Amino acid sequence: MRYRYRVGAQLFLLAVITYLDRACISVAGPRIQEYLHIGPQQWGWVVGTFALAYATLEIPGGWMADRFGPRIILARIVLWWSVLTALTGALSSYPVLLLTRFWFGAGEAGAFPNGAASIAAWFPAKERGRAFGFLSMAMQVGGEPLAPFSLSHFRCATAGEHRSTSSRLFWRLGLSLGSFGFATTRHKSGV
């Protein structure tokens, strides 16, 4: 297998994970609201704080790809996701939830600019459109078809039930994927 296809497969998994989180937190929302005794307006702030941090830090996340290389930044993003998944399962108050979702957005920002930098570095020009197509497809896989299979596990892992096996499974999965990606992906010169 050509090395660039391995890079593409890892980017596919990254996109699935980042969008899976967004689908899961939305479905888990009613249960978290019940546990924390918060209403729809406060839940709007939970969702909004993620979006604010993500949007604000997306461009600096792309700059980090140019400065440090996508390999390091993508590994940091997945490891950050893992830690914050564990924290989400352990949340106990509305302010902690807001901070966790803000840092979640800040941590995931830059995933796609760094993915684009990886594609530009590893794929020849004639294959980049297809590689970006797979990356876009992965977003949809994480956000729609895969979400129902994992949501029952995620719902058990949130709203204070942080000692469940599924919570540990989610953050360990991310930790493993981030470590594996960092260990097995070479840095390509010029990016």
C-alpha positions in Angstrom: 0.0 0.0 0.0 1.3 3.4 -0.9 2.2 5.5 2.1 -0.1 8.4 1.1 -3.1 6.0 1.3 -2.3 5.3 4.9 -2.2 9.0 5.6 -5.5 9.3 3.8 -7.0 6.5 6.0 -5.8 8.2 9.1 -7.4 11.5 8.0 -10.6 9.7 7.3 -10.7 8.4 10.9 -9.9 11.9 12.2 -12.8 13.4 10.3 -15.2 10.6 11.5 -14.2 11.2 15.1 -14.6 15.0 15.0 -18.0 14.8 13.5 -19.1 11.8 15.7 -18.5 14.0 18.7 -20.8 16.7 17.4 -23.6 14.2 16.7 -23.2 12.5 20.0 -23.3 15.6 22.2 -26.5 16.7 20.4 -28.3 13.5 21.1 -26.9 13.3 24.6 -28.1 16.9 25.2 -31.5 16.1 26.8 -30.0 13.7 29.2 -27.2 16.1 30.2 -29.8 18.9 30.6 -31.8 16.7 32.9 -28.8 15.8 34.9 -27.6 19.4 35.3 -31.1 20.9 35.5 -30.5 23.3 32.7 -33.0 24.5 30.1 -32.9 24.9 26.3 -31.4 28.4 26.5 -28.5 27.3 28.6 -28.0 24.3 26.3 -27.8 26.8 23.4 -24.8 28.3 25.1 -23.2 24.9 25.5 -23.5 24.3 21.7 -22.6 27.9 20.9 -19.5 28.0 23.0 -18.1 25.1 21.1 -18.9 26.8 17.8 -17.4 30.1 18.9 -14.1 28.5 20.0 -14.0 26.3 16.9 -14.7 29.2 14.4 -12.3 31.6 16.2 -9.4 29.2 16.2 -9.8 27.6 12.8 -7.4 30.0 11.1 -4.8 29.9 13.8 -5.1 26.1 13.6 -4.2 26.3 9.9 -1.3 28.6 10.7 0.0 26.0 13.1 0.0 23.5 10.2 2.3 25.8 8.3 4.5 26.5 11.3 4.8 23.1 13.0 3.6 20.7 10.4 0.2 18.8 10.3 1.6 15.6 11.9 2.2 17.2 15.3 -1.0 19.3 15.2 -3.3 16.5 14.1 -1.9 14.2 16.9 -2.5 17.0 19.4 -6.0 17.4 18.1 -6.9 13.8 18.6 -5.2 13.6 22.0 -7.0 16.8 23.1 -10.3 15.2 21.9 -9.6 12.1 24.0 -9.0 14.1 27.2 -12.0 16.3 26.7 -14.2 13.2 26.0 -13.2 11.9 29.4 -13.9 15.2 31.0 -17.3 15.4 29.4 -18.2 12.1 31.0 -17.0 13.4 34.4 -18.8 16.8 34.3 -20.8 17.8 37.3 -21.9 21.4 36.7 -23.1 23.8 34.0 -20.0 26.1 34.2 -17.7 23.0 33.9 -19.7 21.9 30.9 -19.4 25.3 29.2 -15.6 25.3 29.8 -15.3 21.8 28.5 -17.2 22.5 25.3 -15.2 25.7 24.8 -11.9 23.8 25.1 -13.4 21.0 22.9 -14.0 23.5 20.1 -10.6 25.1 20.6 -8.9 21.7 20.5 -10.7 20.5 17.4 -10.1 23.7 15.5 -7.6 23.3 12.8 -8.4 19.7 12.1 -9.4 20.3 8.5 -6.8 22.9 7.6 -4.2 20.4 8.9 -5.9 17.6 6.9 -5.7 19.8 3.8 -2.0 20.5 4.4 -1.5 16.7 4.8 -3.3 16.0 1.5 -1.4 18.7 -0.3 1.9 17.2 1.0 1.2 13.6 0.4 -1.1 13.3 -2.7 -0.1 14.3 -6.2 -2.2 17.1 -7.7 -4.3 14.6 -9.8 -5.4 12.7 -6.7 -6.1 15.6 -4.3 -9.7 16.0 -5.4 -10.5 12.4 -4.6 -8.6 12.6 -1.3 -10.6 15.7 -0.3 -13.8 13.9 -1.4 -13.0 11.0 1.0 -12.3 13.5 3.8 -15.7 15.2 3.1 -17.4 11.8 3.1 -15.8 10.9 6.4 -17.5 14.0 7.9 -20.8 12.7 6.8 -20.1 9.2 8.1 -19.2 10.5 11.5 -22.2 12.8 11.6 -24.9 10.5 10.3 -24.7 6.8 9.6 -22.1 5.9 12.3 -23.7 8.0 15.0 -26.6 5.8 15.9 -24.3 2.8 16.6 -22.3 4.8 19.1 -24.9 7.1 20.6 -26.2 4.5 23.0 -22.7 4.1 24.3 -22.1 7.8 24.5 -25.3 8.6 26.2 -24.3 6.2 29.0 -20.9 7.9 29.1 -22.3 11.4 29.8 -24.5 13.1 32.3 -22.5 12.1 35.4 -22.2 8.4 34.6 -18.5 8.8 34.0 -17.5 5.5 35.4 -19.1 3.5 32.6 -17.0 1.4 30.2 -18.2 3.3 27.2 -16.8 6.6 28.4 -13.4 4.9 28.9 -13.8 3.3 25.5 -14.3 6.6 23.7 -11.4 8.5 25.2 -9.1 5.5 24.9 -10.0 5.0 21.3 -9.0 8.6 20.6 -5.8 8.3 22.6 -4.9 5.1 20.7 -5.6 6.6 17.3 -3.8 9.8 18.1 -0.7 7.9 19.3 -0.8 5.5 16.4 -1.1 8.3 13.9 1.8 10.2 15.4 4.0 7.2 15.6 3.3 5.9 12.1 3.1 9.1 10.1 6.2 10.7 8.7 6.6 14.4 8.5 7.0 15.4 4.8 9.5 18.2 4.1 8.1 21.5 3.1 4.9 21.2 5.2 
